Amino acid sequence: MLKKLRHGGGRRCPHTVIAGQRNTVECPRVSGTASLVIAGDDNEIAIDPGATLGTLTVNISGNGNRLIVAEGVRLESLNLWVQGTGSTCIIGPGTYISSANLMLAESGTRIDIGSKCMIASGIEIRTGDSHGIFDLASRERINPGQDIRIGSNVWLTNGVLVLKGADIPDGSVVGARSVVTKPLEEKNAAYAGNPARLVRSNIIWSWHLDRLE
């Protein structure tokens, strides 16, 4: 069954449809454009009324998936793509996203983004490879998806790529064009490179150039 998606006001979404059963959507006012498409059952999109949405594109193909956006989140441009069953994306309170692609490309995986993060432009975060890689002899798959955790007060600068299995500690700064492929160890530290490595410990970053908050 195909039916129109209802949301909480703002501009009318140009392409917002649901094909499936028992899907729930709570979406506040949209200042820019939004495209919310669900094909499957028992999916949930819950965006707090205190969040600010610019351009939002959500495509969910599968069952039992969730997008949770907390109070005070500001999304300038976000593209979320979900394929499979039982995956979750959570964006914590007060986080700002300039432009990002989030891909839950494997069933049962998670992207957790903490509170008061700054996600700059051209960010890509993905829990899987989108295609299988298999051992030639055993025929067993060798590239399963993995969860991603981004702590609170993390700054991902322009063009960062965050891949499956990454864990970025609280207070981290990740330099431009870096690639995070595994858990990083120190909080309040700066990382850069491909793969990202520790370049400085005991730092604190600010939204302002000339002062700490």
Beta strands, then each sheet from edge to edge (+ up, - down):
strand 1: 2-4
strand 2: 15-19
strand 3: 24-26
strand 4: 34-39
strand 5: 44-47
strand 6: 52-61
strand 7: 66-69
strand 8: 74-83
strand 9: 88-91
strand 10: 96-97
strand 11: 100-104
strand 12: 110-113
strand 13: 118-119
strand 14: 123-126
strand 15: 148-150
strand 16: 155-156
strand 17: 161-162
strand 18: 167-168
strand 19: 173-174
strand 20: 179-180
strand 21: 190-192
strand 22: 197-200
sheet 1: 1+ 2- 4- 6- 8- 10- 13- 16- 19- 21- 22+
sheet 2: 1+ 2- 4- 6- 8- 11- 14- 17- 20-
sheet 3: 3+ 5+ 7+ 9+ 12+ 15+ 18+
end
